[in-house]
Amino acid sequence: MLPNTMWLNKAVEDELKKQREITGITPNVAARIAFFKSIEAGFIYDKSQQVQLNGTLKLDKVTWLGMTQLATELLLKQRYAEFTEKELLIAWAKHVEKGIFPQ
């Protein structure tokens, strides 16, 4: 499913760190909330979009997803059945981004 090491783009990472300073919620927990927020909003990632994951906060899958790992991976696999492991990572990162920056 998802690779063992995961990361986001720099803008999302910076926003998660800002939110930690304001709320005390760690970036990994805030990323989980953002992911499910984007799922609930009905966001669908289009893999033809150019995505650059250039953040420096590289954490293992268990740290990023915690107890939501199974649910997160199942939702991604259900929504993006044909995606490779790398494409699922990018889809996850885009979902977190859309949860942070809903636009």
Salt bridges, closest charged atoms under 4 A:
GLU13 OE2 - LYS10 NZ 3.96
GLU13 OE2 - LYS17 NZ 3.47
ASP14 OD1 - LYS10 NZ 3.19
GLU15 OE1 - LYS18 NZ 3.75
GLU73 OE2 - LYS61 NZ 3.14
GLU87 OE2 - LYS47 NZ 3.39
GLU97 OE1 - LYS94 NZ 3.44
